[in-house]
Amino acid sequence: MREAEELFLKGPQVMADDRHSEREKRWLALGHTDDGRLLSCAFKVRDARLRVISIRPMSRRERKWYAEKNPIREGSAGG
């Protein structure tokens, strides 16, 4: 879970995950770790806490979208 913590501490791009939100609101966070790993994290908020559902490497489509929103400077791990 260290990588999930890093992702959230670095200010990820967050959007509603409407495709998977039938009973309870779910969210998708796209961001990077201290090591520069690009991750996608599905989560929900319950009792004022973030509850991670899954965390995985970003898909090609997610990486492209994230790069457009967050240009990474040469020689930087993204932050």
C-alpha positions in Angstrom: 0.0 0.0 0.0 3.0 2.3 0.1 2.6 3.1 -3.6 -1.1 4.0 -3.0 0.0 6.4 -0.3 2.6 8.0 -2.5 0.1 8.3 -5.4 -2.4 10.2 -3.2 0.3 12.4 -1.5 1.5 13.6 -5.0 -1.9 15.0 -6.0 -3.3 12.6 -8.5 -5.9 13.4 -11.2 -9.2 12.1 -9.7 -12.4 11.4 -11.6 -15.7 9.6 -11.0 -15.7 5.9 -12.0 -19.3 5.9 -13.3 -18.9 2.5 -15.1 -18.4 0.7 -11.8 -20.6 2.9 -9.5 -23.9 1.2 -9.2 -24.4 1.0 -5.4 -21.6 3.1 -4.0 -19.7 6.0 -5.6 -16.3 4.9 -6.9 -13.4 7.1 -8.0 -10.4 6.6 -10.1 -7.1 8.3 -9.3 -4.3 8.5 -11.9 -0.8 9.5 -10.6 2.8 8.6 -10.0 4.9 7.3 -7.2 8.2 8.7 -5.9 10.0 6.2 -8.3 8.0 7.6 -11.2 5.7 4.5 -11.6 2.4 5.6 -13.3 -0.5 4.0 -11.4 -4.3 3.8 -11.6 -6.1 3.4 -8.4 -9.8 2.6 -8.0 -11.1 3.7 -4.6 -14.2 4.7 -2.6 -14.7 7.0 0.4 -16.4 5.4 3.4 -16.6 6.8 6.8 -14.3 9.7 5.8 -11.6 7.2 4.8 -10.2 6.3 1.4 -10.7 2.6 0.7 -8.5 1.3 -2.1 -10.3 -1.2 -4.3 -7.4 -1.8 -6.7 -4.2 -0.4 -7.8 -2.3 -1.3 -11.0 0.0 0.2 -13.7 -1.8 2.6 -15.9 -3.1 1.4 -19.3 -1.7 2.9 -22.5 -4.8 5.0 -22.8 -4.6 6.2 -19.2 -0.9 7.0 -19.7 -1.6 9.1 -22.7 -4.4 11.0 -21.0 -2.3 11.6 -17.9 0.7 12.8 -19.9 -1.5 15.4 -21.6 -2.7 16.7 -18.2 0.6 16.4 -16.4 3.6 17.1 -18.7 6.7 15.6 -17.1 9.9 17.6 -17.5 13.1 15.9 -18.8 15.0 14.2 -16.0 12.1 14.4 -13.6 10.2 11.5 -12.0 7.1 13.6 -12.3 7.2 15.8 -9.3 
